[in-house]
């Protein structure tokens, strides 16, 4: 088994992400290609700076038109489903996820069986009226954290089961639901659904190619698969034996990593200064981030304010091949400004003119993605 250094492993992982080296403008095709390269891009509803998928995609392709993702959804170029979490996924991967679609919603159980009449009513409305949002249905929520009205719950259950897909996003990023056959390409819908072994093999290959290097446990985390590393290990072994993937020892003596066959053991040194979404693909495997970057990734948005160490919505600052700090930033849209509250440098990172310049460039790139006019420093 070949051995890779921690430095090369770090460079390989960063290179796989495809961060743009400088500020630029992105096209719809580039956004679609970035989603395909990454295998999936996580969605999140928090807008303190900008929605997570826009930060993540913007760091790869640059500032891109705000309606892009909605159009790609409506054109059947991508779809939404559970991957790492709720994610944007290339349309051609539909069969891989169709195999996992179920009537059992992860939070609410088998809603379709519990309320069959409502299910029929919602199906009929979409079939007859075309793409609909939850606001197109009557009813009110019952209180609590997820204050969803019954039709909203049913729409989510039908989506979870694969009976409807997201056909775009409207005001406030609300989902539009429609029938799969009216959105996705016929060849995608008619493609055979793979068996379990084929599905796990394909998911393993896609995760490793998307991330550059992963442990078997990290492949499981990439897709949030049940069963742990033991579930995918036999398939990883087959892929290594077939020459599709390669297993490398790491100089620190920790768990070996899977890499695409022929991956360079001396990749080029990264250079792009990037402010990462807290939900960026690079950070999904937190043990890997600690092992390779020496970075303990915490998301404090879910903590009460007194318990936060770095801030509400903090973006890790990737500079060269290190995560150099954590930026507490906020978009003040009424003022058209990206406001920097603080930059917390990581232990061992010293302030310098080069670092300050890189941070300013990263802020300007984020400002462009968020559609803001200025950056306000403390």
LINURVEN-V917441 format. One record per residue. SS is DSSP state (H for helix, E for strand, L for the rest). OMEGA is omega in degrees with one decimal (* if undefined). NEAR is the number of other ideal C-beta (glycine too) atoms within 8 Angstrom. Layout:
SS | OMEGA | NEAR
SS | OMEGA | NEAR
//
This chain:
L | 176.6 | 6
L | 179.3 | 7
E | 177.7 | 8
E | 177.9 | 14
L | 176.6 | 9
H | 179.3 | 10
H | 179.6 | 7
H | 178.3 | 11
H | 178.5 | 13
H | -179.4 | 11
H | 179.5 | 13
H | -179.5 | 15
H | 179.7 | 14
H | -178.7 | 13
H | -178.6 | 11
H | -176.5 | 11
H | 176.2 | 12
L | 177.7 | 9
L | 177.5 | 11
L | -176.9 | 12
L | -177.6 | 5
L | 178.4 | 7
L | 179.8 | 9
L | 174.9 | 8
E | -177.0 | 6
L | 178.9 | 13
L | 177.9 | 8
H | 179.1 | 10
H | 179.4 | 6
H | 176.0 | 10
H | 178.2 | 15
H | 179.9 | 12
H | 178.9 | 8
H | 177.0 | 14
H | 179.0 | 15
H | -179.7 | 8
H | -177.1 | 9
H | -177.0 | 13
L | 175.9 | 13
L | 180.0 | 11
E | -174.6 | 12
E | 174.4 | 14
L | 175.7 | 12
L | -171.8 | 10
L | -174.5 | 6
L | -176.8 | 8
L | -178.0 | 7
L | 175.2 | 8
L | 177.4 | 12
L | 179.5 | 11
L | -171.5 | 11
H | -176.3 | 14
H | 178.3 | 13
H | 175.6 | 11
H | -177.7 | 17
H | -179.5 | 16
H | 179.5 | 15
H | 178.7 | 16
H | 178.0 | 14
H | -172.8 | 14
H | -175.8 | 12
L | 178.9 | 13
E | -178.7 | 10
L | -175.9 | 15
L | -173.1 | 5
L | -177.5 | 6
L | -172.1 | 6
H | -176.2 | 10
H | 178.4 | 12
H | 179.1 | 10
H | 177.5 | 10
H | 175.3 | 13
H | -176.9 | 16
H | 179.2 | 11
L | 179.4 | 6
L | 178.4 | 10
L | 176.9 | 8
E | 173.5 | 12
E | 177.3 | 13
E | 170.8 | 13
E | 177.2 | 9
E | 172.7 | 10
L | 169.6 | 13
L | 164.8 | 11
L | 171.4 | 10
E | -170.3 | 8
E | 166.2 | 13
E | -173.1 | 11
E | 176.8 | 15
E | -173.7 | 10
H | -176.2 | 12
H | 179.1 | 5
H | -178.7 | 10
H | -178.6 | 13
H | 179.6 | 11
H | -177.7 | 11
H | 176.4 | 12
H | -180.0 | 9
L | -176.8 | 10
L | -177.5 | 8
L | -172.2 | 9
L | 175.6 | 6
L | -176.4 | 10
L | 179.0 | 7
E | -174.7 | 11
L | -178.0 | 6
L | -168.1 | 4
L | 178.8 | 8
E | -176.4 | 6
L | -178.0 | 8
H | -177.9 | 14
H | 179.1 | 12
H | -178.4 | 6
H | -176.4 | 7
L | -174.9 | 9
H | -179.5 | 8
H | 177.5 | 6
H | 177.8 | 10
H | 179.6 | 13
H | 180.0 | 8
H | -179.4 | 8
H | 177.1 | 13
H | -177.3 | 10
H | -179.8 | 8
H | 179.8 | 11
H | -179.4 | 14
H | -175.0 | 7
H | -172.0 | 5
H | -179.5 | 7
L | -175.7 | 6
L | -178.2 | 10
E | 172.5 | 12
L | -179.0 | 10
H | -179.9 | 12
H | 178.8 | 5
H | 179.1 | 7
L | 178.5 | 12
L | 177.4 | 4
L | 179.2 | 8
L | 178.2 | 4
E | -177.1 | 10
L | -179.0 | 5
L | -179.3 | 4
L | -175.9 | 6
L | 179.5 | 3
L | -174.6 | 6
L | -176.8 | 7
L | 173.9 | 9
E | -174.3 | 11
H | -178.7 | 9
H | 177.8 | 12
H | 177.5 | 12
H | -178.5 | 11
H | 177.1 | 14
H | 179.2 | 14
H | 179.0 | 12
H | 177.8 | 14
H | 176.2 | 14
H | 179.2 | 14
H | -179.1 | 13
L | -179.1 | 10
L | 179.1 | 9
L | 173.2 | 8
E | 175.4 | 11
E | 177.2 | 13
E | -174.5 | 11
E | -179.6 | 11
E | 178.2 | 10
E | -180.0 | 10
E | -173.0 | 9
H | -178.3 | 4
H | 179.7 | 4
H | 176.7 | 8
E | -179.7 | 10
E | 168.0 | 11
E | -177.0 | 13
E | 176.8 | 14
E | 179.0 | 13
E | -179.0 | 10
H | -176.4 | 11
H | 177.0 | 7
H | -176.5 | 7
L | -173.8 | 12
L | 178.2 | 12
L | -179.1 | 7
H | -178.0 | 7
H | 177.1 | 6
H | -178.7 | 12
H | -177.1 | 10
H | 179.7 | 5
L | -179.1 | 8
L | 176.6 | 4
L | -175.0 | 6
L | 173.3 | 10
L | -173.2 | 5
H | -177.8 | 7
H | 179.1 | 7
H | -179.5 | 8
H | -178.6 | 12
H | 175.1 | 12
H | -177.6 | 11
H | 178.9 | 10
H | 178.6 | 13
H | 179.8 | 15
H | -178.1 | 11
H | 179.5 | 10
H | -177.3 | 14
H | 178.7 | 15
H | -178.2 | 10
H | -173.5 | 13
H | 177.0 | 14
L | -179.7 | 15
E | -179.6 | 14
E | 165.6 | 14
L | 178.1 | 12
H | 177.5 | 12
H | -179.7 | 11
H | 172.9 | 14
H | 177.7 | 18
H | -179.3 | 14
H | -179.8 | 10
H | -177.6 | 14
H | -175.8 | 10
L | 179.6 | 9
L | 174.4 | 10
L | 175.2 | 4
L | 176.6 | 7
L | -176.2 | 7
H | -179.0 | 10
H | -177.9 | 6
H | -176.8 | 10
H | -175.5 | 15
H | 180.0 | 9
H | -180.0 | 6
H | 175.1 | 11
H | 178.5 | 14
H | 178.8 | 8
H | -179.1 | 9
H | 176.0 | 13
H | -179.9 | 12
H | -179.2 | 6
L | 179.3 | 6
L | 177.4 | 6
L | 176.6 | 8
E | 176.4 | 13
E | 177.8 | 12
E | -177.4 | 10
E | 167.9 | 14
E | 179.4 | 8
E | -172.6 | 14
L | -179.8 | 8
L | 178.3 | 6
L | 178.4 | 4
L | -177.2 | 5
L | 175.3 | 7
L | 179.1 | 9
E | 172.0 | 12
E | 176.6 | 17
E | 173.7 | 14
E | 179.4 | 10
L | 179.6 | 8
L | 179.3 | 5
L | -178.1 | 11
L | 176.1 | 6
L | 176.1 | 9
L | -178.8 | 4
L | 178.7 | 10
L | -179.3 | 5
L | 178.3 | 7
L | -178.8 | 11
L | -172.6 | 5
L | 171.1 | 9
L | -171.3 | 11
E | 168.0 | 10
E | -172.8 | 14
L | 167.1 | 15
L | 174.6 | 11
L | -178.5 | 13
L | 179.8 | 10
L | -178.2 | 14
H | -178.4 | 12
H | -171.7 | 11
H | -176.7 | 12
L | -179.8 | 10
L | -174.9 | 13
H | 174.6 | 9
H | 177.5 | 8
H | 179.5 | 11
H | 177.3 | 14
H | -175.8 | 11
H | -170.8 | 9
H | -178.7 | 10
H | -173.1 | 9
L | -172.5 | 5
L | 176.2 | 9
L | -174.0 | 6
L | 176.0 | 10
L | 176.5 | 6
L | -170.9 | 8
H | -178.7 | 12
H | -178.5 | 9
H | 179.9 | 4
L | 171.2 | 7
L | -175.4 | 5
H | -177.9 | 6
H | -177.6 | 4
H | -177.4 | 7
L | 178.2 | 10
L | -172.8 | 5
L | 179.5 | 10
L | -175.1 | 10
L | -178.0 | 10
L | -170.2 | 12
E | -178.5 | 14
E | 174.9 | 14
E | -178.1 | 15
E | 178.5 | 16
E | 179.1 | 15
E | -174.2 | 11
L | -178.3 | 7
L | 179.9 | 8
E | 166.3 | 9
E | -169.3 | 12
E | -177.4 | 10
E | -179.9 | 12
E | -176.2 | 12
E | 174.3 | 15
E | -175.4 | 14
E | 180.0 | 15
E | 175.0 | 11
E | 172.9 | 13
E | -171.0 | 10
L | 178.5 | 6
L | 179.8 | 4
L | -177.7 | 5
L | -172.1 | 8
E | 168.4 | 11
E | -173.3 | 16
E | 177.6 | 9
E | 179.0 | 13
E | -179.8 | 8
E | 167.9 | 9
E | 179.4 | 10
E | 179.6 | 10
E | 177.9 | 8
L | 178.0 | 12
L | 178.8 | 3
L | 178.7 | 4
L | -178.7 | 10
L | 176.2 | 6
L | 178.7 | 6
L | 177.1 | 6
H | 179.9 | 5
H | 178.8 | 6
H | -179.6 | 12
H | 179.1 | 9
H | 179.5 | 8
H | 179.6 | 10
H | 178.4 | 14
H | 177.8 | 9
H | 177.8 | 11
H | 177.5 | 13
H | -179.3 | 14
H | 177.2 | 10
H | 179.1 | 17
H | 177.9 | 16
H | -179.7 | 12
H | 179.2 | 12
H | -179.0 | 14
H | 179.0 | 11
L | -178.5 | 6
L | -172.7 | 12
L | -173.1 | 5
E | 173.5 | 8
E | 178.5 | 11
E | -179.2 | 8
L | 179.3 | 4
L | * | 4
//
